[in-house]
Each structure stands twice: as structure tokens, then as C-alpha cells.
């Protein structure tokens, strides 16, 4: 009888769809602090693998988390992540 139950549970569509998660609860959420001034807390991301246009194939996206202003820099893939500091400082 135990084998029949195990076979039924393994083949039952409802049992296959309704599985419980094996993760512990995440706990209390921690609020993110609000920045005091503009451009003191930024987020940066690279969009790579684009078709070349005027020798550029990468976009560096920089977003101010307070004002949600964004700056977009077109780059060649030679800059990579190490050269992003020079690009931002040189274009400011």
C-alpha cells in the first residue's frame, strides 16, 4: 500500500504543482536609507553586446538613486569595468 501511495503522489499533477519551499523565512525587511544629497548614492550598470554604432558597442548607465536622473555613456568594449571611472570623471 505504501508503494501505491508513493507512486500516486509522484505521478499526480496536483501534487507535482503544489510543492512547498524548503527555504527558511527571509526575516524582517531592512529599509534603505534616503540619500542626503544628489549624486551621493548611485547605481551603475553596463549594457554590452550591442551592434557597433560609430565604433561603440557598450552603454554605461549611471542612475542617481535620490532623483532618479540617469546618464548614459556610449563606450567601446575596450573600456570594460576598469575604465568606467575615467569615463565618468572625464565627461562630468
SULQUI-V389681 format. One record per residue. SS is DSSP state (h for helix, s for strand, l for the rest). D_CENTER is the distance of its C-alpha to the mean C-alpha in Angstrom with 2 decimals. Layout:
ss: (SS:SS)
d_center: (D_CENTER:D_CENTER)
//
This chain:
ss: (l:h:h:h:h:h:h:h:h:h:h:l:h:h:h:h:h:l:l:l:l:l:l:l:l:l:l:l:l:l:l:l:l:l:l:l:l:l:l:l:l:s:s:s:s:s:s:l:l:l:l:l:s:l:l:s:l:s:s:s:s:s:s:s:l:l:l:l:l:s:s:s:s:s:s:l:l:l:l:l:l:l:l:h:h:h:h:h:h:h:l:l)
d_center: (49.01:45.97:45.12:45.46:43.09:40.48:40.86:40.60:37.42:35.75:36.77:36.37:33.65:33.22:32.85:30.28:28.07:28.47:27.20:26.31:23.27:24.18:21.70:22.96:22.15:19.15:21.54:21.63:18.68:18.73:18.57:16.63:19.36:20.12:20.49:24.17:24.09:22.16:19.95:20.15:16.55:14.08:10.46:10.33:8.55:10.68:11.55:14.01:16.69:18.20:21.98:23.95:25.31:27.74:26.56:22.89:20.09:16.92:15.44:14.13:12.56:13.54:13.36:15.82:14.63:18.28:19.46:16.33:18.05:16.18:17.63:17.10:18.73:19.88:20.26:21.96:20.18:22.63:20.79:17.70:15.79:19.18:20.66:18.10:20.17:23.28:21.85:20.82:24.12:26.19:25.01:25.24)
//
